[in-house]
Amino acid sequence: VSPAGLNGATDMARIAVINGHPTRGEDHFGHALAAAYGEGASAAGHEVRRITVADLDFPLLGSRREWENGPPPPPVAQAQEVIAWANHIVVVYPLWLGDLPAVLKGFLEQVFRPGFAFGQEGLPGGSKKKPLSGRSARIVVTMAMPALLYRWYFRAHSLKSLERNILAFAGIKPRRHTLIGSVDAISRRKRQRWLDKMRRLGRRAL
Ligand SMILES: Cc1cc2nc3c(=O)[nH]c(=O)nc-3n(C[C@H](O)[C@H](O)[C@H](O)COP(=O)(O)O)c2cc1C
């Protein structure tokens, strides 16, 4: 995270916490993890803005023309403002069918558009301009399988795809991640430890 102020006067970060859990109105570990990260960050004096994807009303992107020429629907434009404001971006989601939940992918397709996230010329890789460079990211993924299985047997394909095909293309680095496995089976105490870890990461804006 780069300093938020001038002349090193402050090293407080501006953090966008994106809760990508698709389920509204129910208790889910993903909601608690996103909240814990934000609490830790606020407690340490960082500025935090939250995006709860499940609360946003937006359509799926339907065409390249729409992607390139917009304008994005208002909730997407607001999310872009938050991401542009931030210098650190946190994304929390559950692994669904080995990948991002569709609503989060749909959100990212809407948000990461040419001009905003990629060079004006269009497609990722088509231009060297990286409008979102200078921002770092943390991705937090929960899953039913052991995290080691996802990492070594499944090669964490979907996580790598998010990191390389979306965040790296947009110039976001460093990109760190936390994989939380066996999440439906772990004890309350273990969950508590993960929440504590999120608060610690939030405090350090990492
Ligand atoms: C539609 C759906 C698909 C899922 N697919 C996977 C999967 O491919 N691999 C896996 O390990 N867990 C899978 N799970 C389990 C979720 O990842 C797990 O329940 C979730 O991370 C728990 O966190 P939560 O309490 O925040 O929902 C799936 C769950 C649902 C509802």
PDBQT file of the ligand as one rigid body, heavy atoms in Angstrom, charges set to zero:
ROOT
HETATM    1  C1  LIG A 301     -23.340 -23.314  -5.480  1.00  0.00    +0.000 C 
HETATM    2  C2  LIG A 301     -22.194 -23.739  -4.601  1.00  0.00    +0.000 A 
HETATM    3  C3  LIG A 301     -21.072 -24.288  -5.198  1.00  0.00    +0.000 A 
HETATM    4  C4  LIG A 301     -19.981 -24.657  -4.414  1.00  0.00    +0.000 A 
HETATM    5  N1  LIG A 301     -18.873 -25.146  -5.027  1.00  0.00    +0.000 NA
HETATM    6  C5  LIG A 301     -17.783 -25.458  -4.286  1.00  0.00    +0.000 A 
HETATM    7  C6  LIG A 301     -16.595 -25.915  -4.901  1.00  0.00    +0.000 A 
HETATM    8  O1  LIG A 301     -16.502 -26.043  -6.114  1.00  0.00    +0.000 OA
HETATM    9  N2  LIG A 301     -15.544 -26.245  -4.113  1.00  0.00    +0.000 N 
HETATM   10  C7  LIG A 301     -15.601 -26.109  -2.750  1.00  0.00    +0.000 A 
HETATM   11  O2  LIG A 301     -14.615 -26.401  -2.096  1.00  0.00    +0.000 OA
HETATM   12  N3  LIG A 301     -16.708 -25.650  -2.144  1.00  0.00    +0.000 NA
HETATM   13  C8  LIG A 301     -17.793 -25.331  -2.865  1.00  0.00    +0.000 A 
HETATM   14  N4  LIG A 301     -18.922 -24.848  -2.246  1.00  0.00    +0.000 N 
HETATM   15  C9  LIG A 301     -18.909 -24.637  -0.797  1.00  0.00    +0.000 C 
HETATM   16  C10 LIG A 301     -18.677 -23.175  -0.450  1.00  0.00    +0.000 C 
HETATM   17  O3  LIG A 301     -17.437 -22.705  -0.979  1.00  0.00    +0.000 OA
HETATM   18  C11 LIG A 301     -18.687 -22.961   1.075  1.00  0.00    +0.000 C 
HETATM   19  O4  LIG A 301     -19.906 -23.435   1.568  1.00  0.00    +0.000 OA
HETATM   20  C12 LIG A 301     -18.505 -21.512   1.402  1.00  0.00    +0.000 C 
HETATM   21  O5  LIG A 301     -17.187 -21.106   1.090  1.00  0.00    +0.000 OA
HETATM   22  C13 LIG A 301     -18.789 -21.271   2.869  1.00  0.00    +0.000 C 
HETATM   23  O6  LIG A 301     -18.691 -19.900   3.149  1.00  0.00    +0.000 OA
HETATM   24  P1  LIG A 301     -19.980 -19.026   3.492  1.00  0.00    +0.000 P 
HETATM   25  O7  LIG A 301     -20.486 -19.462   4.860  1.00  0.00    +0.000 OA
HETATM   26  O8  LIG A 301     -19.481 -17.622   3.531  1.00  0.00    +0.000 OA
HETATM   27  O9  LIG A 301     -21.008 -19.263   2.431  1.00  0.00    +0.000 OA
HETATM   28  C14 LIG A 301     -20.027 -24.499  -2.993  1.00  0.00    +0.000 A 
HETATM   29  C15 LIG A 301     -21.198 -23.964  -2.412  1.00  0.00    +0.000 A 
HETATM   30  C16 LIG A 301     -22.257 -23.599  -3.199  1.00  0.00    +0.000 A 
HETATM   31  C17 LIG A 301     -23.495 -23.018  -2.541  1.00  0.00    +0.000 C 
ENDROOT
TORSDOF 0
